[in-house]
Structure formats: structure tokens, C-alpha cells
Amino acid sequence: MKQKRQLPGKFSGIFIIGLFLVASLACTPSPVPVTPETALQSYLQNGDESFAWNVVESYQIEGMDVYDLRLTSQKWREHVWKHTLTVLVPEEIDHDGALLFITGGKNEDGKPIKRGGDDEFIMTMAKVAEKNNAMVAIIWQIPNQPLYDDLTEDALISFTLHNYQNDGDFTWPLLFPMVKTAVRAMDAVQAFSSETLDHEISRFVVTGASKRGWTTWLTGASDPRVEAIAPMVIDVLNMPVNLDYQVQVWKEYSIQIEDYTKLGIPQDVHTENGDDITTMIDPYSYRKKLTMPKMIFIGTNDEYWPVDAIKHYIDDIPG
């Protein structure tokens, strides 16, 4: 009669652990593939741990407390994005909401250029805070720039879209880190207000102009804390139709989008790559999520778009 061979105790334990690991791996879900439809949310939820903020200065404007925060919003590709976040606190706060104004600016040697209490825009926003008895926050340096051999604004955005066309890397579109900065600014305002002022902020009105207006639309579609938006001077929605409309009206694309046309981005709008870009960065693609109240500011002398470009999307946007 054959005797059963027993594995030594330590080997049987290793064998059992091995079986457990194999079973665990078999039960682990595969990573969800990123698509143009999910690319923005995937970027916003990518697990980046760079977020940090601290108060670097406080001062007063006509009796109103003003705080300048240094915000690190994220690491985007090889770049750590840093910003000034100016928070204006009126003597009396009557609301659990705040206004977030997205604006631009530049960095020098990787650091935000300092703003001051005599800044005309800060003075104007202080009046808004005072008249409404509500906190106002200004997030600067969206996007962080210059980058990639001194590119800024449209030249920088078009560069990143062109790179996406070349390699299909969903992290390239510059609008993604721009939106994430707005999201992180809201996080910082909430934490600051709770910790420093013992006042809870739970909702935001978001606004900004031009590229920051574009960011405003996308932020509204991405974060439930946004209860209203006021995008300014950005008529980019329904990109394929509005780009075609430029050529129909003017017989050519606007000279103001030359940074994009030089890289063939508008010309490719009806290709597969063009469809992907539209899906990722055109607020019209997110219109079902844009149910909040809106105030849309359009310039009648804006050379970027025909004066009636809004007709190609306004009736399709809810809210």
C-alpha cells in the first residue's frame, strides 16, 4: 500500500498562500480603459497627491480681510502646478456659497507672480464680496504658463491637443489640468474657510473669461459643488458646427485661432482624432450635466467667433 507524501509544514503554508494570491488576482477587476468620454473624469480622479495649500500673506482692503494662499493643485505630466489663491472675506458672511473667479497670470521660476492689495481686479472683487456678504476667491495662473519653450494661452492649448493627436495620450489636453485647478481651488477654499474662519462653504458660483470661461463650462460639468456658472467670452460650444460656420461666414477660419489652424486642429475636426478632441474638451459634449443656472457673457466684437455663433448650441443646453 502506497503511503501519501506530506509536504513539510512550511511548504504547505507557502502553497496555500500561493493559491490565495492566485485566487485574489483572479478576482481583482481589470483597470477600466480610458476613453474620450471618460478622459476628463479619469484625469480628475487620477490619485495625484500633490494637492497642498498654505496661507502666505494676509492684509486688509478698506476693512475687508484678504488672504493670499499658495496652492499646489497637481502634478501634470512633468510639471507641478502652483498658484496664488486670493480669498476675500467680508466682515459679515451670510451665505454658505462662494464665488470662484478663474483667471490667468504667469509663473516665474516655477513660482506664481505675487499679487498685491493694490491690484485693481482684487479691489473690484472686494466690492463684489462686500455688496453680497459672501466670500470671493480668485484662482490665478490658470493655466500655469509659460511651458514648453515659452508657450502660453492658445499656443499652449493647441500644442497639447496636437500632442494628443500624435500619441493618443489622454492626459495631454491642457483643459484637463485647468479644470482640476478649479476643483482644487474649491477644495482649498472649503478647507481654509472651515479651519480659519469656522465657516462652512458647500457650494460655488464659478466664472472666468476666454480660456477660463471654457474652463468654467467644463468645471460646471465635472463637480457637483458648482451650483451656477457665468462663462465669459467663449463661444466654443458645438465645435464642429461652429468651426464650419466660421468658414461659411468668413470663407476662412478666424485669424484669432491661428495657433490651432497652424497645427491642423480645426481642419481635422471631422476626423476620428477630431471627434476624440471634441468629446473631451467641447462643453457641448457634456451638456446633459450642465443643468445648473447660467449667465453667459458674449462680446459682440469678439473676432474669435461669428457674432451669432451661440445659436448653434444655446437651445440644446439645459438649465
C-alpha positions, 0 to 999 in steps of 0.5 A: 500500500502506497503511503501519501507524501506530506509536504513539510509544514512550511511548504504547505503554508507557502502553497496555500498562500500561493493559491490565495494570491492566485485566487485574489488576482483572479478576482481583482477587476481589470483597470477600466480603459480610458476613453474620450468620454471618460478622459476628463473624469479619469484625469480628475480622479487620477490619485495625484497627491500633490494637492497642498495649500498654505496661507502666505500673506494676509492684509486688509482692503478698506476693512475687508480681510484678504488672504493670499494662499499658495496652492499646489493643485497637481502634478501634470505630466512633468510639471507641478502646478502652483498658484496664488489663491486670493480669498476675500472675506467680508466682515459679515458672511451670510451665505454658505456659497462662494464665488470662484473667479478663474483667471490667468497670470504667469509663473516665474521660476516655477513660482506664481507672480505675487499679487498685491492689495493694490491690484485693481481686479482684487479691489473690484472683487472686494466690492463684489464680496462686500455688496453680497456678504459672501466670500470671493476667491480668485484662482490665478495662473490658470493655466500655469504658463509659460511651458514648453519653450515659452508657450502660453494661452492658445499656443499652449492649448493647441500644442497639447491637443496636437500632442494628443493627436500624435500619441493618443495620450489622454492626459495631454489636453491642457483643459484637463489640468485647468479644470482640476485647478478649479476643483482644487481651488474649491477644495482649498477654499472649503478647507481654509474657510472651515479651519480659519474662519469656522465657516462652512462653504458647500457650494460655488458660483464659478466664472472666468473669461476666454480660456477660463470661461471654457474652463468654467463650462467644463468645471460646471460639468465635472463637480457637483459643488458648482451650483451656477456658472457665468462663462465669459467670452467663449463661444466654443460650444458645438465645435464642429458646427461652429468651426464650419460656420466660421468658414461659411461666414468668413470663407476662412477660419478666424485669424484669432485661432491661428495657433490651432489652424497652424497645427491642423486642429480645426481642419481635422475636426471631422476626423476620428482624432477630431471627434476624440478632441471634441468629446473631451474638451467641447462643453457641448459634449457634456451638456446633459450635466450642465443643468445648473443656472447660467449667465453667459457673457458674449462680446459682440466684437469678439473676432474669435467667433461669428457674432451669432455663433451661440445659436448653434448650441444655446437651445440644446443646453439645459438649465 
